Amino acid sequence: MSGLSLRCKPRLYLGLRCSVCQQIDGHEDGCLQFQLDQLQARIRHIECPKCGKGEVDINGEDFFECRSCHARYSSSNWNPGGEKFILNDPLSDDLVVVVILEGKGNGDFPLDKTVAEVSKKIRLSKKSGGRKKS
């Protein structure tokens, strides 16, 4: 007599728990860790044509600026006679032709400040032992 038998094998499910909202494989609405992950994904680390370090991002004035040497670059025609470079922007998956601007930048990167603020909120919520949502 031929028959079918069903066998249930136990499965082990392994998931990572968020250290802030304590959810497994995901986040609660308003989770600070999720916000931090999203912000960090938007930070650019483009190689600087001047100093060679991967520290170029968009500053508060909407110019490209190097966090190390503070050289500023513009993709528009701010300095028509300036030296031209090509930046490989991985976030936009594009090559950007830029012109170096005169003068150094002031190191104002709003996204970096926001990341620092959210990181501080996470540290404070972990110290207090509670789950802070915003």
C-alpha positions, 0 to 999 in steps of 0.5 A: 500500500502506497501512502503519503506522509507529512513530516513537519520539521522544526525550523529555527527562525533567526532575526535581528532585534532592533536595539531601540524599538525591540522589533524583530526584522523591522522597526516600529513607526517612528523608530529612531534607529530606522531614522538614523539608518535612512539618514546615513544612507543619504550621506555621500562619500565621494572622492575629492579631486583635490585631496583624494579622500572620500569625504565630498558631500553636499553642504548647507549652501548646496555645493559639493564640499570636502569634509577634509580639505573644504574645497568646494565644487559646483555643478552649475556655472558659478566659476566658468574659468575654473578647473573642471573635475568629474565626481562619481556620485553613487547616490544618484548613480551618475557622473557629475561635471563640477568646477572648483570654486574659489575659497574654502567651505565652512564645513556646514553639512546639515545631514551630518548634524541631523545624524549626530542629533538622532544618534544623541537621542538614541544614546540618551534613550538607551541610558534612560532605559526607555523607548523614545520615538522622536 
